[in-house]
Amino acid sequence: MSVVDEVARLLRDRIAHREFIPGQRLREIDLAAEYGVSRNTLREAVRILMHEDLLVRENHRGVVVRNMGVEDISQIYLSRRIIECAAIREIGLQSEPVLDGLRKAVSDGKSLAHTDGWVAVGSADIVFHRTLVAAAGSRHLDRLMTAMAAELRLAFSLIPDEDLEDFHLPFLGLNQQMCEMLELGKTTEAETFMIEYLRLAEQRLLDATAAG
């Protein structure tokens, strides 16, 4: 991993963990000093996150964490329904689907609910869905889902702290149900389940962000 990639990862993680919140201005000179890198290196890392739609440059303010609206969230979930349902269909065509990663993601999510808190559970949920798409064995789908995951972390950061448990808790059980359907080879049921799952997640996210 290059220095630029490492700085981009650090910034991405701070957004995911709500250290940098939507609308917040990032001071390049301060961050470059904090990470011990040149301003050019910091700018290259910022460009990566701008390409991922996590940061934007505003007139008279400079670089800020992107604010998401209703349409942005709806577009994320439309794309997720297409990508994840395609992945489920592909998994169903495999003679021996690789589901160990999904089982681990389900277990990790439940464990984190008792240890690291609900921000970590949200990250584990994203890992579950990325693992599901990766199980399809398509580099292209995996690349699309990786990009989507970065935006999804930003969307999760819009949920007020006091609403995180209420938002994430139901999906621990739903992820387990999805895993069990795939283990039994119920691909058609799993696809229908995923469509409703993601519609529920979209509406709950819109409700939570509106409340905040």
N, C-alpha and C positions, 0 to 999 in steps of 0.2 A: 504494500500500500504506500503510495507516494505521500509526501507531506501535505499536499493539497487535498488528497482524498481523506487523510486523517483529520484535518481541520474541518472538512465538510461533514465528516461523521460526527465530530464533537458538536458542531452546531446543530446538526440534525437531531442528535440525542437531547440536546437542551430544549429544542422545540417540543420534542415528544414528551419530555418530562416537565413541561410547562414552566421552565425557567425563562423562556422567551415566549411571550404570549402574542396572539394576533393583534396587529396594530403597533407593536413595540418597535421602536427604532433601534437598529444595531449600529454602534459606533465602531467603524472599521479600525481606527487608530488604536482604540482601547483594546479591542479584541486581538489585534496583531501583537500588541505588547503582552497581553495576558498569555497568549499561546507561544510567544517567543518566535514569531515568524515575521517575514517582511510584509508590508502592506500589499505588495503584488501577489504574494501567496494567499493572503487573506481574501483578496478580491477574486482570485481564481476559485477559491472554495465557495465564495458567495455566488459566483456565476453558476456553479453546479446546482446550488439550492434554488436559484432563480429558474434554472431549466426544469427543476422538479416542481415548480410552482409553489415552493414553500416561502420564498422571499420575493419581494417586488421592490422596484426603485420608484420612489415618488418625488415629484417636484418639490423642492425646498425642504425636503426631509431626509432624503437619501434612502438607504436600504431599510425596509421594515418587514416584519413578519406579515405574511399575507392574511388578510381578512377574508373569510369565506361567507358567502350568502346562500340563500335557499337553493338557487339554481346550481351553484357549485356542488353542493351536497347531493342534489338530485342527479347530476351528471356522473358523480362518482359511483352512485349506487346503480345507475343504469349500466355503466360499464362493468361493474362487478357482476351483475346478473348475467351479462353476456359471457364474460370470461370464466366465471366459476361454474356456470352450467355446462359450458363447453368442456371444461376440465372433468366434470363428473361423467359426462358421456364417454370421454376418452378413457377414464379409469375403468368404466364398465366393460370396455372392449379388451382389457388386459386379462390374460389367463390367471395371473397371480398379482393383483394390485398390492403395491407396497404401502401398507397402512400403519406400520409401526410408528412413523413420524406423527401421524394424526393422533394415535393413542397417547403418545408422549405429550403432545401439545394440549390435549384434554386434561391429562394428569397435572401438567405444569400449571395450567390455568387455575385449577382447583386449589393447588398448593399455595400459589401466590396470593389467593384471596385471604389466606390465613396468616401470611407472613409479610409480603412486601406492599400490600395495599392495592387499590383499585386502578391506579394508573398502570401498574405492572400487569394487572389482569387484562387491561385493554391491549397492552403490547402482546401478551400471550394469545389473545384472540386473533390479532393480526397474524401472528406466527401460524396459528391453526389454519387460517385461510390461505396463506402463502404456501404452507405445506400441502394442502389439498391440491392447489393448482400445480405445484411441483410434481406431485404424484402422477399427473397426466403424462409426464415425460416430454413436454413440448417446451423448448427453449424460448419460443416466441411468446407463448402464454405466460411463462414464468417471468419474462422481461416486462411484460405489460402489468402483471400483478405486482412486481417489485416497485414499479413507478407509482402504481395506485396506492400501495401501502404507505408511501411517504405522505401523500395527500390525506390519507385516512387518519394518520397520526395527528396531523394538523387539525382535522375536523374534530377528533376526540378532545383536543385541547380546548375546544369551545364549551365543553360540558362543565357547568359549575362543579366545584369540588364536592359540595354536599349532595350532588345528584349522581356521582360516579358509581356508587354501589347499586343504586336503583337501576341505572342504565345497563351495567355490565353483568349483573348477577344472573338474569334469565338466560344469557347466552352460554353460560357454562354448561347448563343442562342441554341446551339445543345443540351445542357442538358435540356432546356425547351421543345424542340421538343421531346426528348426521353420520358420525363415525360408525355406529352400529348398523345403520342402513347399508353403508358401503361394505362393511364386513360381510353382510348377508347377501351381497350382490343385488340389492334392490335399487338399481340405478335410476329407473324411471321415478320411483317414489322419492329418491334422494334429490333428483332434479326439481321436482315439484316442491319438495320441502324447502330447498334452497331459495327458490323464487319467493316463497312466502316469508322465509326467514329474513331475507334481505329487504323485503318491503317493510317488514316489522322494524328492522334495525334502522332503516331510513327514516321512518315516521318517528320513532323514539328519539333519534338524534335530532331531528328538526324540532320536536317538542322540547327537548332538553336545552337546546341552544336558544330557542325562543324564550324559555323561562329565565335563562341567564341574562 
